[in-house]
Amino acid sequence: MRKDATFIAVEVEDARAADSELARRLTEACPVDIFAQRDDGTLQIVQENLDECVLCRLCLDASPPGALKIMKLYDDGAVLA
């Protein structure tokens, strides 16, 4: 799953987006509500909040390595590492 906004894109592996524990952790970690957990427990990326990202890395810290990518579209798609 990938969602693009003007400045930021977020990509989560489909299998990881189905993980309710990961969805819960991402939802709790993000200070600008980019992530939400659907009623079925799966992850939702909230499109209208994407460009609110402050690049705090809390979502990256809350997820397993490689499960999530934050891309800076204003920097030729550079991945936040």
Residue, then its C-alpha position, 0 to 999 in steps of 0.5 A: m500500500r502506498k499513498d502520495a501527497t504533495f511532499i511526502a509518500v508513505e509505503v507499507e508492505d501489504a502483508r504488514a498493513a494487515d498486521s493489527e499489532l503494527a497498525r496499533r503501534l503506528t496509530e499510537a506513535c504518529p503525532v499527526d495522525i497519518f495512520a489509523q486502525r480500521d475496524d477490522g484491525t488493518l492499517q489505514i494511511v490517512q491521505e489528508n494528513l500525509d503532508e503534516c508529517v514532521l519527519c520525527r521517525l516515530c513510525l519508523d521506530a515503531s515498525p520492524p525494519g523494512a516494513l515502512k518507507i517514508m519518502k520525501l517527494y520534494d527531495d527526488g523521493a529520498v527515503l527517510a532513513 
